[in-house]
């Protein structure tokens, strides 16, 4: 099983209707909306949301 990087659901690679390739790796989605969100901002989902976006160097 693959995991939808947007919503976290399990997606079966063999039956997945929506998939997207990014940096040589294929990601699978449970719905077209998840695929669209991922393609709009893939880094956001691959890095676990907001946790790594705030670089607090003062």
N, C-alpha and C positions, 0 to 999 in steps of 0.2 A: 504493500500500500504506500501511496505517496500522501503527503500532507499538504493541503491547500495553504499556501503561505499567508493568504489574506485572512481567512476565517478560522484556520486551524482544523478544519474537518478532514477526515480520512477520505482519500479519493483513490479508486482502483485504476491503476495505470492502463489496464486492458480495456476499460470501458469509459475512461474519461473522454468527455466530448470537448472540453476546453483545456488547451495547454499552450504554454508559451516557453520559448527558449530564451535564456538570458545568460550571457557569458559562458556559453557552451553547456549549460545544464538545463534540463527540461523540468518545468514546474507544471503541476496539474491543478485544475480548479473545479469546484463543484458547480459553479454557475458562471455565466458570461460576465456578470457584474464583478465577480472576484477577479477574473482575468483582466478586465478593463482597469480595475483599480491597481492591480499589480503592474500592468504595462505603463500606467501613468507615472508611477513612482516606485519602481522595483526596490530600490535601496531601502526605502522606508520599511518594507515588509521583511526584507532579508535580515535587517539588523534589529528585529524585535521591537518595532515601533519607536517610541521617543527616547528610549534609554540611552542611546549612543549619539544622539544629535546635539546634546548640550555639552560643548567642550568648555569647561569653566577654567580657563587659565587667566588669572588676574595678574 
